[in-house]
């Protein structure tokens, strides 16, 4: 079934684009009350608060806006309302992942793109973990991040080659 997008923007000139795309237009102050499947907040942080959560009429929230929650505890309010929240720091990680891969690690664009496409797998893992353990997706993302960091810290270490072995390996004295 095709999506029936509903859009808004503080720039009312964007309404023309919405019309061209066949999307319904809402005034920004109506957006949180829209009856939609997925709410996609973009470019506005701190929008989800104890006051705004009761207004929501969506099944899920997934968008690129940073710091969507006014405070971490607000994730619990969404959870209690059974609104699935895809953590913004996961959903919007693509730019950082791609830039780091290409600029710092000198990976190919194809390899960097593959890493970005892995965000979907990471999000799926987070949501499965949250469902299995009964925690919010925010808590699941934090738990899994801690586990990944710990595994990296505990990972295989290559012991230095003792000096006596260096000569046997052709690295000794001349």
N, C-alpha and C positions, 0 to 999 in steps of 0.2 A: 504494500500500500504506500503510495507516494506521500511524502511529508507535505503538510500545509503550513509553511513557515509564517510566523508572526514576528515582526521586527519593530524595533524602536531605535531612536537615536536622539541625542540632544540637539543635533544639527538637523533641523526640519527639511533642509534641502535634500537629505538622503531619502525622503519619502518618494521622490521620483524614481530612484533606483529600486525601492521596494515594489513600486507599481510595475516597473519593467520586469521584475522577476516574478510577478504574480503573488507577492507576499502581502499579507494583511499588515496594516500599520497601526501601532498603538502610540499614544503619548507616553513619554518616559515614566510619568507618575502612575500609569496603569500597568506597566510591565510586570511587576511582581504579583499582581492579582490575576494575570492572564491564565486561563485554563489551558495548559500545554503539557505535553509529555515531558519534554526536556527544556529546562531554562538554561540559556547560555549567556551568562554575564560576561561582558567584555569591557575592559578599560575602566572599571570602577571597583575599587576595593572597599571593604568594610560594609557592603550592602546587606549582608545577612546578620541580623541582630535579634535579640529577644523580641523586639517590637515588629520586625518585618517577617519573621518566620511564620506567625499565625496567618499572614496574608497569602502565603504561597498556595498555589493550586496546581502544582506540578508533581510529577513522579520522580524526577531526577534533575540534578544540577551538574552541568559539566561545561566549563568555559575557561577562557584564557585570562580572565582578570586575575590579578595578583591580590593576595590577602583578602579574599572574599568574605571571610568570617571576621566579625569585629573582635572576637577573642576565641581561643581554642575551644572553650566550653560550648560554644554555639554549635559545634558539630554534633553534640549530644542532643540538642533541641531538634535538629534536622532528623537525626536517627529516631528519636521518639515519635516524630510525625511520619515516619517511614518514607522519608524523602531521601533517595540515594544521592549522596554528594561525592562526586569524583574530585579528590583533592586537587586544588588549583596548582599546587607546586608539582604535581605529576602531569596533569593535563597540559600545562604550558611549558614543560621542560624542553621542548624540541629546539628552540633557539639556542639555549645554552649548550645542549648536547651537540648540536651541529657545529656551532662556533668553536667549542672546545676540541672536538674531533679534528676539524680542519685546521684551525689556527694554531693550536698548541701541540697536537699530536701528529699533524701533517698527514692525516688520513685522506684517502680519496673521497670525493663527493659521494660516490656510490656507497662506500663504507659508512660515511657519516649519516647518509640517508637511511641506511639499514638500521643504524642505532636509533634514529628518531622513530622509525616504524616500530621499534621494540617497545615504545611507550604503551601501545595497546596491550601487549602481553603483560607488561608490568602492572597496568591498571587492572587487568583481569585477575592477576595474582592477588593484588590488594583486595579486590572485591570478594574473591573466593575466601581469602583469609578472614576478612571481616564477617562474612556470613557464617563461616565455620566456627569462629570464636565468639561471635556475638558482640564484637566491638565496632566502633564507628570506622568508616573508611580512613578517617584521619589517623586514628590510633593504629589501625592496621598498617598504614603507610609508614608511620614512625617505627613500629615494631620491626617491619621487614627491612627498613633502612638500617636500623641498629644491627640486625642479624647479618646483613650484607657487609657492613663495616667490620663487624667482628670476624666474619669469615675471611675477609681480606687481610685483617691484622694477624689472624691465626694461620694464614695460608702457607703454602710450602716455602720454606726458606732454604736457600742454597748456602750451605756452610762454606766458609772460606777454605781454600785448599791449603793444608799445612805446608810449611816451607820445605820439609823433607820430600813431599810429593811433587813439588814444583819441578825439582831437578829431574825427577823420573818422567815428568810429562814434557820435558824439553824446554822448561822455563828456568832452568837453573843457571849456574855460573858459566861464564865463557872461559 
